[in-house]
Every structure is written in structure tokens, then in C-alpha cells.
Amino acid sequence: MVAMVDPATGLPADNIGGDLAPASRSAYTSPTNIGGLMWSAVAARDIGTISRREASKVVGAALDGLSDLDRHDDSGMFYNWYDPHTGAVLHTWPEDGNVVTPFLSSVDNGWLAAALLVVRNTFPEHRAQAAALLTPMDFGFYYNPAARGPDIPAGLLRGGFWDTQPPGCSVVDNYRDRGPDVWYTCNHYDIAVTEPRIASYLGIAFGQIPPAHYFATQRTFPDTCDWSWLEQKAVGFHTTHLGVPVFEGAFTYRGIQFVPSWGGDMFEALMPDLFVPEAKWGPRSWGRNHPATVAGQIEHGLRDAKYGYWGFSPASDPFGGYKAWGVDAMGMDPGGYPSDVEASNYDAGFGDCRAGGPAPTYGDGVVTPHAAFLALPYAKRAVVDNLAKMRANLDAYGPGGFYDAIAVRSGTVAKRYLALDQSMILGALGNELGHDSVRRAFVTPQIERALRPLMAMETFNVPARQEAAW
């Protein structure tokens, strides 16, 4: 992580080459990358990798760099792409020269705010500076109370907004009536098992979004033919929480029942759990779903696709670029996040509404180590065995630790490091080896009072014990 930092600003690049050469740092970074550097420093300190003094130095430099960045004054939010060397907001993409309309993402600002909360609660010497950056961030600016319609007493978060008119689809509005109108994304984040829930958690905890919003996101979409374009037909039951009707739907994959993410990947399902003790606070919801998600990933990698390895999540493409990897059968997306470069599409059908397709075939599976690290709380022995096999049998480990992704059949390796993926690894290690280091730093009495009762009142349509993949 330190190798990614530009000494001129204290900010990390988005990625760096496998040899960690400074010249291979990318010329762009994001709020998530900056937040990831800061919580990684906390985790590394708490497991003894670096000293408290070094951790404080890394965090202090990042806070200084953040303080110099332009941000959207009316919402307190940060833009999505900056030059890590100068701190300037990007208007031209450095890799191809394409025009960039500055954007403010709800989920990326969620990860930055989570990191600022961790820093505020951990380093007394940086508390005031972290609080000054965090306090103006208003997640209510993204919250559309009418997103689910007039009969649903809670709304959803927009994906983000632009403060200048973008090309393509946008919605002009201002949910806070503070400052001029902005151009919101046409999409809302409307499912529960996805990474934007970190922004929802923070907005609820800070009193910027009503608690009922927690139940406004869909566990799965309904099981009627109106939704037959989804990956498969859900099974479930209807209930109500805080006046919001909830369909407690679930998918099934090879005997494992779970609430799906959009793409069937580990990042969506488990990254927020690095900060919020979801399984503990929601023992009948997240406490069942997280182990089921991990079980499905293991089942896919070892027994269904028979790659010999598992761990599928958006990461580098070993053949160039970046790609959204996942377990197709475990996501709602009908197009599917594939687990390899050759897989045909999985289609379970949708009951009597749509016939299913042929069984998929699998070829050169792509695993990403960060996905396995995220599973540590739920399958420690399986995780350690999986990672040890990657290191012993594949060219998977370099001077900065595990490379970002490996195509296991061809042995092709994406020999680079991404700030986001490395920070997930360090966050997971901090929690596993540092006695819940990151979670303890994140959770305040305010956070727990706001979120724990919401999680505790719900039961997902997921069995309490599922042994299929163990």
C-alpha cells in the first residue's frame, strides 16, 4: 500500500505494477482507494506489520492530501477521480484521453467516510482533522424518498450525481434543497446484498436517512413473471418491517439457499462486513447469509467448475484490463458475472415464466485472492488451504503479496496490485489477526444503536445450517 502512495500528496494510486516500481503507479485514484490506505494502516499497525508511528504518518499524510482536494460543498462529498500526484479533479482520463465529467459516487464516498470514522476513533492526534472531513458528508443528498413509489414509506440511494450536466441519462433534482440542482444517476441502489449498503449504514447512523430505508432495498425481486428476466425465480415469503413490505426471497445453487448479490461475487456480499459486524448483529439474516455465500463460492470453484481453487470477485483480468468476476448462478444479473474467461451463461429459468438454458461449461477459471480473504470469518481452514495452494502451485505471489488475479488453467497472472483489493485483504487480516481491529475502530455506540436493532429484527429465507459445501 505504501508503494502506491505519491509522496507529493500522501494519496495512493489506484494500482501499481507487480514490481512495485513508482513509475508503474496509475495516474488516477478514488475516495475508496484513499480510504483503503487509511484503514489498511490501522489494520497493519494492529497486527504488528508496522509501528504505530508509521501508521500515524501514513494516515496523517493522507488526511493532509484529502484536505487539499476539491469537493462538492453542498453535500460535503468528494469527486470520484483525482490525480494522485497533484490532487486535481480529473477531467480527462489519463490512459486514453477521454473526457471525464466529474462524478460523486454514493458508494465510493461511503468507503471514504467509513475510513474517516475508523481514523477518528483510532488516532487521537488526527481526530480533529478526520472529523472536519467527515462531518460535512451528508448521505441524505443521495436519498430519494419517493424511489419505491407513493405506497412505500422509505426510499433508496441514487448511484451518485454530477454537478455539471453529463452526457447520457440523468435526473435533475436536489433532495436536500441545499445549493443548486444536480444531475443524479438514473439508477438507484435497490438490492440489499451489495456494497453500497455501507453508504446506507452511515446515512442511517448519522441520522441523514430514515431507518426504514434499510428494508426498502430488495432481498430479491418478487417471484412473479414481471421479474422473469432475472437469473432465477426466488423462493420466499412476504413480511413487513417498519411499515415497509419486504419479500424475503432467496436463490438456490447446488442445494445452498442464499440471498443473492447482483453479480454473485464476494466483494458485494462481504466487504461491508469488514466494518459492520453484520453476522453478530443480524444472526438470522447476515449470520446465515454470509456462510451460505462462502459455501456457494467453495462449491463452485472446487466441485461444480472443478477449477481446484475458489474466490470470485471483480478484479483484474489476467489477459488485460479489469473485469467483474463472480459465480454466475449466485447473482441476480441475467447476463452473469462469469467465473472464467470461457464460461457459457448460466440460466436456471424462471418457473413457468421462462425456460432455463443448457448447463454451462467452464474453462480457464479466474480467482482473486481478496475474495478468499473476505471469507476468513466463515471458513478459515478452507481459506488458508485455498491461499496456500495458490501460492504453492500458481505464480500468484510477488513482492507486495498476492497478485490481483490468476487464470488457474492457463496459469496467466495479472501481475499488478489494486489499492481496493489490497485494502480488503488488509482489512480482513486486521479483523482476523488483530481481534476485530477494523470493526472495533468503526463501531461506535451511535453506530450500534442505529443499526443493530434493524438487523436483529429480520430473518432471511436462508436455513440456519447448510453443510453442502463444507
QUIZIKA-V938114 format. One record per residue. N is the residue number from 1. RES is the residue in three letters. D_CENTER is the distance of its C-alpha to the mean C-alpha in Angstrom with 1 decimal. Layout:
N:RES:D_CENTER  N:RES:D_CENTER
This chain:
1:MET:18.4  2:VAL:21.8  3:ALA:22.9  4:MET:20.4  5:VAL:21.8  6:ASP:24.4  7:PRO:27.3  8:ALA:28.4  9:THR:25.4  10:GLY:23.6  11:LEU:20.4  12:PRO:18.4  13:ALA:18.4  14:ASP:15.3  15:ASN:16.9  16:ILE:20.3  17:GLY:22.7  18:GLY:23.2  19:ASP:26.3  20:LEU:24.6  21:ALA:27.3  22:PRO:26.9  23:ALA:28.1  24:SER:25.1  25:ARG:22.5  26:SER:20.9  27:ALA:22.4  28:TYR:19.3  29:THR:16.4  30:SER:13.8  31:PRO:13.1  32:THR:9.7  33:ASN:12.0  34:ILE:14.6  35:GLY:12.7  36:GLY:11.5  37:LEU:15.2  38:MET:16.4  39:TRP:14.5  40:SER:15.4  41:ALA:18.9  42:VAL:19.0  43:ALA:17.8  44:ALA:20.3  45:ARG:23.0  46:ASP:22.7  47:ILE:23.0  48:GLY:25.9  49:THR:24.6  50:ILE:25.6  51:SER:27.9  52:ARG:27.3  53:ARG:29.2  54:GLU:27.0  55:ALA:23.8  56:SER:25.4  57:LYS:26.6  58:VAL:23.2  59:VAL:21.7  60:GLY:24.8  61:ALA:24.8  62:ALA:21.3  63:LEU:22.2  64:ASP:25.4  65:GLY:23.6  66:LEU:21.3  67:SER:24.5  68:ASP:26.1  69:LEU:23.5  70:ASP:24.4  71:ARG:22.3  72:HIS:23.0  73:ASP:25.6  74:ASP:25.6  75:SER:21.9  76:GLY:21.4  77:MET:18.3  78:PHE:17.7  79:TYR:17.9  80:ASN:15.2  81:TRP:17.4  82:TYR:20.0  83:ASP:22.5  84:PRO:21.8  85:HIS:25.5  86:THR:26.9  87:GLY:24.1  88:ALA:25.2  89:VAL:23.1  90:LEU:22.9  91:HIS:25.2  92:THR:25.6  93:TRP:23.2  94:PRO:24.6  95:GLU:24.3  96:ASP:26.3  97:GLY:27.7  98:ASN:26.1  99:VAL:26.1  100:VAL:23.0  101:THR:23.1  102:PRO:21.3  103:PHE:18.2  104:LEU:16.4  105:SER:12.8  106:SER:11.9  107:VAL:8.1  108:ASP:9.1  109:ASN:11.8  110:GLY:9.9  111:TRP:8.5  112:LEU:12.1  113:ALA:13.7  114:ALA:12.1  115:ALA:13.5  116:LEU:16.7  117:LEU:17.1  118:VAL:16.9  119:VAL:19.4  120:ARG:21.6  121:ASN:22.0  122:THR:22.6  123:PHE:24.9  124:PRO:27.9  125:GLU:29.0  126:HIS:25.9  127:ARG:25.5  128:ALA:27.4  129:GLN:25.7  130:ALA:22.1  131:ALA:23.3  132:ALA:25.0  133:LEU:21.8  134:LEU:19.7  135:THR:22.5  136:PRO:22.8  137:MET:19.2  138:ASP:19.7  139:PHE:16.9  140:GLY:19.9  141:PHE:20.4  142:TYR:17.7  143:TYR:19.0  144:ASN:21.4  145:PRO:23.5  146:ALA:25.2  147:ALA:22.3  148:ARG:23.3  149:GLY:27.0  150:PRO:29.9  151:ASP:30.0  152:ILE:26.6  153:PRO:26.6  154:ALA:23.0  155:GLY:20.9  156:LEU:17.4  157:LEU:15.3  158:ARG:15.9  159:GLY:13.4  160:GLY:15.4  161:PHE:18.9  162:TRP:21.4  163:ASP:24.4  164:THR:26.6  165:GLN:27.2  166:PRO:25.0  167:PRO:26.2  168:GLY:25.3  169:CYS:24.2  170:SER:23.7  171:VAL:24.8  172:VAL:26.9  173:ASP:26.7  174:ASN:26.0  175:TYR:24.7  176:ARG:25.9  177:ASP:29.2  178:ARG:28.8  179:GLY:29.8  180:PRO:30.1  181:ASP:28.2  182:VAL:25.1  183:TRP:23.9  184:TYR:20.9  185:THR:18.8  186:CYS:20.5  187:ASN:17.3  188:HIS:15.9  189:TYR:12.6  190:ASP:14.7  191:ILE:13.1  192:ALA:12.0  193:VAL:9.7  194:THR:6.7  195:GLU:3.7  196:PRO:6.8  197:ARG:8.6  198:ILE:8.2  199:ALA:10.5  200:SER:12.6  201:TYR:13.1  202:LEU:14.3  203:GLY:16.4  204:ILE:18.0  205:ALA:18.7  206:PHE:20.2  207:GLY:22.4  208:GLN:21.2  209:ILE:20.0  210:PRO:22.1  211:PRO:21.0  212:ALA:21.8  213:HIS:18.8  214:TYR:16.8  215:PHE:19.0  216:ALA:19.1  217:THR:16.0  218:GLN:17.1  219:ARG:16.7  220:THR:18.2  221:PHE:20.5  222:PRO:24.2  223:ASP:26.3  224:THR:28.9  225:CYS:29.9  226:ASP:28.5  227:TRP:25.1  228:SER:26.5  229:TRP:24.5  230:LEU:21.5  231:GLU:21.0  232:GLN:23.1  233:LYS:24.9  234:ALA:23.3  235:VAL:25.5  236:GLY:25.4  237:PHE:27.3  238:HIS:27.5  239:THR:27.4  240:THR:27.0  241:HIS:25.1  242:LEU:26.2  243:GLY:28.0  244:VAL:25.1  245:PRO:25.8  246:VAL:23.1  247:PHE:23.3  248:GLU:22.1  249:GLY:21.5  250:ALA:20.4  251:PHE:20.5  252:THR:22.4  253:TYR:22.2  254:ARG:25.1  255:GLY:26.0  256:ILE:22.5  257:GLN:21.6  258:PHE:18.0  259:VAL:16.0  260:PRO:14.1  261:SER:10.8  262:TRP:11.6  263:GLY:11.6  264:GLY:12.2  265:ASP:9.6  266:MET:8.3  267:PHE:4.7  268:GLU:4.6  269:ALA:7.3  270:LEU:7.2  271:MET:4.8  272:PRO:6.4  273:ASP:9.5  274:LEU:9.9  275:PHE:11.2  276:VAL:12.6  277:PRO:15.0  278:GLU:14.2  279:ALA:16.5  280:LYS:19.2  281:TRP:19.2  282:GLY:18.7  283:PRO:20.8  284:ARG:21.8  285:SER:18.4  286:TRP:15.3  287:GLY:17.9  288:ARG:19.0  289:ASN:16.0  290:HIS:14.0  291:PRO:17.1  292:ALA:17.8  293:THR:14.5  294:VAL:15.4  295:ALA:18.9  296:GLY:18.2  297:GLN:16.5  298:ILE:19.6  299:GLU:21.9  300:HIS:20.8  301:GLY:21.0  302:LEU:24.2  303:ARG:26.2  304:ASP:25.3  305:ALA:24.6  306:LYS:26.4  307:TYR:24.6  308:GLY:25.3  309:TYR:21.8  310:TRP:18.4  311:GLY:14.6  312:PHE:13.1  313:SER:9.8  314:PRO:9.6  315:ALA:11.8  316:SER:15.3  317:ASP:18.0  318:PRO:20.9  319:PHE:23.3  320:GLY:21.9  321:GLY:19.0  322:TYR:15.4  323:LYS:14.5  324:ALA:12.1  325:TRP:13.2  326:GLY:13.1  327:VAL:15.8  328:ASP:17.4  329:ALA:19.2  330:MET:16.2  331:GLY:14.6  332:MET:16.2  333:ASP:16.4  334:PRO:20.1  335:GLY:19.9  336:GLY:17.5  337:TYR:14.9  338:PRO:17.6  339:SER:17.7  340:ASP:20.4  341:VAL:22.3  342:GLU:25.1  343:ALA:23.9  344:SER:25.5  345:ASN:23.7  346:TYR:23.4  347:ASP:25.0  348:ALA:25.9  349:GLY:27.8  350:PHE:27.9  351:GLY:30.8  352:ASP:34.0  353:CYS:32.1  354:ARG:31.1  355:ALA:32.2  356:GLY:29.8  357:GLY:29.9  358:PRO:31.0  359:ALA:29.2  360:PRO:26.9  361:THR:27.9  362:TYR:25.8  363:GLY:26.6  364:ASP:24.8  365:GLY:21.6  366:VAL:18.7  367:VAL:16.8  368:THR:14.3  369:PRO:14.9  370:HIS:11.5  371:ALA:10.9  372:ALA:14.1  373:PHE:13.6  374:LEU:10.7  375:ALA:13.6  376:LEU:16.1  377:PRO:16.7  378:TYR:17.6  379:ALA:19.5  380:LYS:20.6  381:ARG:23.6  382:ALA:22.0  383:VAL:19.2  384:VAL:21.9  385:ASP:24.2  386:ASN:21.7  387:LEU:20.9  388:ALA:24.6  389:LYS:25.5  390:MET:23.2  391:ARG:24.9  392:ALA:28.3  393:ASN:28.5  394:LEU:26.3  395:ASP:26.4  396:ALA:22.9  397:TYR:23.5  398:GLY:24.5  399:PRO:25.4  400:GLY:21.9  401:GLY:20.9  402:PHE:19.3  403:TYR:19.0  404:ASP:15.9  405:ALA:17.0  406:ILE:20.2  407:ALA:22.1  408:VAL:24.0  409:ARG:27.1  410:SER:28.1  411:GLY:26.9  412:THR:25.3  413:VAL:22.8  414:ALA:20.5  415:LYS:22.0  416:ARG:19.7  417:TYR:17.0  418:LEU:13.8  419:ALA:13.0  420:LEU:9.2  421:ASP:9.9  422:GLN:12.8  423:SER:11.3  424:MET:9.1  425:ILE:12.5  426:LEU:14.4  427:GLY:12.4  428:ALA:13.0  429:LEU:16.6  430:GLY:17.2  431:ASN:16.6  432:GLU:18.6  433:LEU:21.4  434:GLY:21.5  435:HIS:21.9  436:ASP:18.5  437:SER:18.6  438:VAL:15.3  439:ARG:15.5  440:ARG:19.1  441:ALA:18.6  442:PHE:16.1  443:VAL:18.0  444:THR:21.1  445:PRO:23.7  446:GLN:22.7  447:ILE:19.1  448:GLU:20.5  449:ARG:23.3  450:ALA:21.1  451:LEU:18.4  452:ARG:20.1  453:PRO:22.8  454:LEU:20.5  455:MET:18.7  456:ALA:22.1  457:MET:23.8  458:GLU:21.9  459:THR:22.6  460:PHE:20.5  461:ASN:22.7  462:VAL:21.7  463:PRO:24.6  464:ALA:24.7  465:ARG:25.3  466:GLN:24.7  467:GLU:26.2  468:ALA:26.0  469:ALA:23.8  470:TRP:25.1
